[in-house]
Structures are given as C-alpha cells and as structure tokens.
Amino acid sequence: MATNSLKLDIEWSALIKIGLAAVVVWAWLILWPFVMAMLVSIFVAVALQPAAEFLKRRGLPNALASSLPVLLFAAIIGGFITLAWSSVQTQTLYIVPAMESIEHKIREALPILNQLLGANDVTGPSLLLRYGTELGRSTLEAVILIIIGLILTLYLLIEREQTLDWGISFFPRDRRQKVRRTLGEARKVALNYVAGNIVTATFAGIFVFTSMSILGVRAPLLLALLAAFCDFIPILGFLLSGMPAVLLGSMSGVNVFVILGLYVFYHVIESYVIVPKIYGDRLKLSNVAVVVAFAIGAELGGVIGAILALPIAAIYPSIERIWLGRYLGDDVVEDHQRSDKSA
C-alpha cells in the first residue's frame, strides 16, 4: 500500500535568515533602553548644535566648541540637583508618610480596594511605598541612561558631519538628496520641540512652586519639579502631576478645589496661549494625531516614548511631501497641508 509523504525542503540560507531575524528581534528587546537613550541624545544634540556652531564660528576648535555646550548643560543639571537636593530630600521625608496615611484612609473608606489590590497590602508594605521603591530603581536607571546619553550627545556633536555622511551613505545615490532634505526638516522640528518644551516646563514649575507656596501646601519644590517633568508628557502629564498636590493640599487644610482649579487654569493657558506663541505652526498636530502618537509612544517606550512620539509624528508631513507625494498624489498632499495650517 502506497503511503503519501510530505517532504519539506528548506535551504540553509533561509534558515540563516530566520535565525538572523530572531537575533535582531532579541537584540532589539534587550537594547531598547539604549535605543531610547540614543533617541534622546539625538534630540539634545540637535538642540545644542546652534550653540556649538556659534562657538565654532568664533574660532574655537570643533572638539572644544562641541564640548562646551554639553558640559554647560550637564553643569546646569548637576548644579540644580545639588542646590535642590536638600530641600527635596526633606520634603520627600514628609510626603512619603503622608501619602501612606492617605492610602490607608482611602482603603478604610473603600474596602473594595482591598479586594482589587489584595488584603495583604493593608498589613504589609504600603502600595505607595512599593511603587516609590520601583520609582527609585527606575530613577537610578534613568540617571545611568542620562550619563550615557550625555556622552553620546558629545560625540554626536563632535562628529556630526561624519556621522551624517556615514548614515546617508547607506541610501542609493539618487535618494540621498531627499534624505538630506528630510533630515534638515526633522532637525528644525526637533529643535523647536526641545526648546519649546524646556520653556513650557520651566513656566509650569514656576507656576506650581509660586501658587503652592502662597497657598501653604507642603513640599512646593517637590511638586514644582514633578510638574515640570510631567509637563514634557503630552495631553495629561501636567494634570496628572496635580494629584499629589491635591492630596497634600487636603492635609494642609487648603481647599482642594482651589488647587485643582489652579492646575486646570494653567493647563488651559498653556495649551491655548503659551504653546501656540512658542511653537506657532512649526509643530502643529491635530488632537487625534497627538492622542494616537502619545498612545503608541507610551506603549513602545513608556514615558520617554510618549515624550518623543510627538516630534516624530510632527515629521510625518515632511516625509509625506518629500517621499510619498508621487504615490498619494499632489492633491492629497496639498489638502493635508491646508488642513495642517487651519488646525
């Protein structure tokens, strides 16, 4: 009786390709934090490039002209942390027990939380304390990535022309001019984004520190630093930073609706007055595009991914105009440009 057999013939080259693809995916997952640090370094290098070029035009050697902005940037961050550390440490020692007390009171008022989060959490370590420990570990990892990022930023500035030419050389010669145009417009978007976010985050920190100090809310400097950091996160970042302020305000005898109203007030002013004045039409995205970019960035790269998603999304109109015009048609590109200007 004849039997049917199925013979599977796979060439060694196909197996090698599958193996290489698996290695690439594995390396991508392992090196993802480094990739994020690399992206942040690129954005910082773009922001510091005008200062480096200015110093170079003044006659400084390229290495020195590129190093001074990075060293100054690192000195500003380090100096600010040093000056604020004592106050932040003192305020943190107050805020941690206060937040634990609030957590236990909320659990007592809402017993269903013990079912959702686990009854052992009541007698065991505080949920907020565990989250704080995890936050501390993540902060340490972030500090290490920042140090690596500053080193990368330094070398990206020193060897910017060589690095740019090396990257463009991977493209066919007939596409290299388009690549340079795309990178030129991406550089403008990145520069505007970094500079604008620094300004808005500074305004947010000053507003929170001033208003919370006037109201008498505990830990105003810590709340201001949190607001400045969260302001980099689009859409809900600044409003989320108001939750600790509301909780601390309730313990300080301050009307929580006043605090909430101040945060909402500043958020509206920033969104509809400050941001349009700073960015103009250089980083204009529809609300739908902002939400989609934020969600994708947060899913892929966490907080840093959410922060970097907007400038990456803002580069798309340039990509569409330079690369996709022949496929989409001139009418589509022109309609999209008109809708962007009217947004």
N, C-alpha and C positions, 0 to 999 in steps of 0.2 A: 504493500500500500504506500503510495507516494505521499510524502509529507511536504507541506509548504514551509519554507524557512525564509525569514527576512534578514537580509544581510545589510548591516549599517556600515558604510564605508566613509570614514571621516579622515581627511588629510591631516598630517601633523601641523601644517600651517594654520588650519582652522582651530585646532586645539591650543596652539600657542597664542593665537589672537584672543581666544576666550580666557585663557589664563592671564594674559596681559590686561584685559578689560577688568577681570576680578581684582587684580593687584591695584589698578588705578582707582577703582571704587573703594577698596580698603584703605589705600593711602589718602584718598580724599576725606574719608570719615575720620581718620586719625589726625590728619594735618589741618582739619577745618579751623581750629583756633588760630593756627599760624596764618592761614589764608585770610581770616578776618583781620589779624594784625597787619598783614600786608596791605589790605584794602585801606585800613585806617592810615597807614603810613603814606600811601599814595595821596590820600586827601590832604593830610597835613603837609606833605612835601609840596603839593600844588599851592596850598595857602601860603607857604613860606617862600616860594620861588620868586615872587616880585621883590622881596627884601634881599634875597641872595643876588638877584640880577642888579639891583640898585648898588649894592656894595661892590659888585664886580665892575660896574661902570665907574666907580670911584677909584679904581686902580688896585683893589685887593686881589690877591691870587684866588683862583676858583675854589680851592680847598678851604681857605680861610673865609671867603665870602659865603660859602655854603654852610660852614660850621657855626658861624656866629649866630644866625637866626635860630638854629636848632638848640644851641647852648643857652641862648637867652630864653627861648620857650621853655626848656627844661628848668632853668633857674627860676622863672616866674612860677611854674607849677610847684617846684620844691619849696620855694620861699613862702608861697601862700599856705601850703600844707603845714610848714613849720610854724608859721605865725598863728594859724587857726587850730593847730593840734591840741593845745592845752585846753582851749575853750570847748572844742568839740568833744574831747575826752570827758571833761567834767559834765557836759550836758548829756552825753551818752550814758554815763553812770546814773543820771537821774531818769532818763527816758526809758531805759530798759525795765527797771522795776515798775515804773508807771504803766507801761504797756502790758506787762504781765498781770498787774492788778486789773486793768481794764478787760483783759482776756478772760480772767476768772469770773468777773462780774457778768460779762456777756454770756458765759457758759451757764452761770446760775440762772440768769433771766431766760435763756433759751436752751432748755435741756436737750432739744433735738440735735444740737451741735455735738453733744457727747456721743450720740448715735452715729452721726455722719463722720466725725473725726476720730472716734474711739474713746471709750470711757476711761481708758488708762491714761489718757492725756491729762486728766484732771489732777491725778496724784503724781504723775510723772513730770519730766521736764516740760516747761512751758512750750507750747507750739511756737510762739513768737521767738522764744529763746533758741529753739532748734533752727528756725528759719534764720535767726540772726547769726548763728554759727555757720550755717551754709552760706549766708551772705558774706561773712568774714573770709571764708575759704575762697569764694568767688572773687572777692576783692583782692586777695593776695595773688590769685592767678591773673587778675586784670593788671595788677602792678607789674608783674613779670612780663606780661604781653606789652605793656606800655614801654618798658625799658627796651625790649626787643624792637618795638615799633619805632622808638626814637633813633635807635642805631640804624634801622632800615631807612628811616627818613633821611638821616645824614648821608648815607651812601647814595640814595636816590637823587639827592640834590647835587652831590659832588659829581656823580656820573650820569646826570640826567640825559645828556645828549647821546652818550654811548649806549645807555640802556634803551632809549627811544629808538635809535637806529637799529639796535640788535633785535628789538621786538618787531619792528616794521619789516625787517629782512625776511621774516617767515612768510610774508604775504607775496603773491605774484607781483611782478614789477608793474603790471598795468593796473593794480589795485592800490598801490602804495600811496598815491596822491589822495585817494579817498580816505584811506586810513589816517593820514596826517590831518585832513580836514575834520574828520570825526573826533580825533584826539584833541584838536585845537578847541572845538566847541565844547567837548567834555571838560576840558580844563577850565573854561570860563564858568560852566555850571558848578563844578566842584569848588572853585574859588569863591563864587558868590554864596554857595551853600555854607561853607565853613565859616566865612566871615560873618554872614548874617546870623548863623546860629550862635556864634560867640556873643554877638551884640544882644540878641534876644534873651539868651541865658543870663547874661550879666544884668539886664534890666529886671528879669524875673527874680533873681537872687536879691537884688537891692530892694525891690518892692516888698518881697516877703519879709526880709530882715527888718525893714523900717516899720511896716504895718504890724508885725507880730511884736516888735519891741514896744511900740506905742500902746498896743492892747494889753501888754503884760503877759503874753504867752511864754511859757518856759521854752528854753532851747531855741531861741530865734536864729542863731547862727547855723545850727544843725538843720533847721527847717529851710533856711535860705540856700544852703548847699544842696540839699535834696531837691528843692525847686529848680535850681539852676541846672542840675544834672538831668532831671526828668524833663526839663524844657526841650532838651535835644530830641526826646521821643515825640513823634508827631501825634496829633489829634488829642490823646487823652493823657499824655505824660504829665503836664503841669497840673491838671485837675487831680490826678491820682496822688501827686505829691501833697495835696491839701488834706488827705485823710489823716495823717499823723498830726497835722496842725489842728484839725477839728477835735481829735481825741485829747490832745494836750490842752487845748483851749477849754474843754469841758472840765478838766481837772484844775485849771487855773481860775475858774469862776468867770470865764468870758463866754458871752453868748455865741454858741456855735454857728448860728445863722449869720452873724456878722462876719465870722471867719470864712464861712462858705461863700457868702456874698462877695467878699473881697477877692477870693480866688476866681470866682466866675467872672467878676468885673474885669480883673486883669486879663483873664483868658480871652474875653471878647475884645478888649482893647488891643491886645497883642495880635489877634487873628485878623482884625479888620482895620487896624490903624498902623501899628508898628511894622508888622510883616510886609504889607503892601508898600510902605515907604522904603523899607530896606531892600527888598527884592525887586520891586517893580514888576516887570514882565519877564525877568530873567530866569525865574524858577516857578513858572505858573503851571499848576496842575489842577485838574478838576477834582472835586471831592471824592468822586468814585475812584479815580486813579490813586489818590492819596490812601484811601482805605485799602484798596487791593494791594498796593505796594507795601503798605505797613503790615498787612496780614502775611504776605509772602515772606517779607524780610524777617519778621518776628519768628515765623515757623522755621526758616532755614538757619538763621543766625542769632536768634534771641534778641536781646536789647540792641546790640551793635548792629545786627542785621536790619532791625527796624529803623535805626538811625540812618544807615547807609542806603536804605531802599529808595528814599525819595530822590536824592540826586541821581541815582542810577536810572530811576524811572523818568526823571526830567531830561535825560539824554536821549530818550527814545525819539522825540520829534526830529532831532538831527539825524539819527540813524534812518528814520523813515524817509527824510528828504534826500539824503545822500545815497543810500543803498537800496531802498525799496520803491523809489519813485517809478522806475521803469516797469515794475511788476504790479503796483497798485494803480498806477495811472496818475497823471498830473492833476486831474480833477479831485481825486481823493486827498492827495497831499495838500492842495490849496484849501479844500474845505476844512481839513484838520487844522491848518494854520489859522484860518479865520476863526474857528471855534476856540482855539487856544487864546487868541488875542481878545476875544469877547468874554472869556471866562473870568 
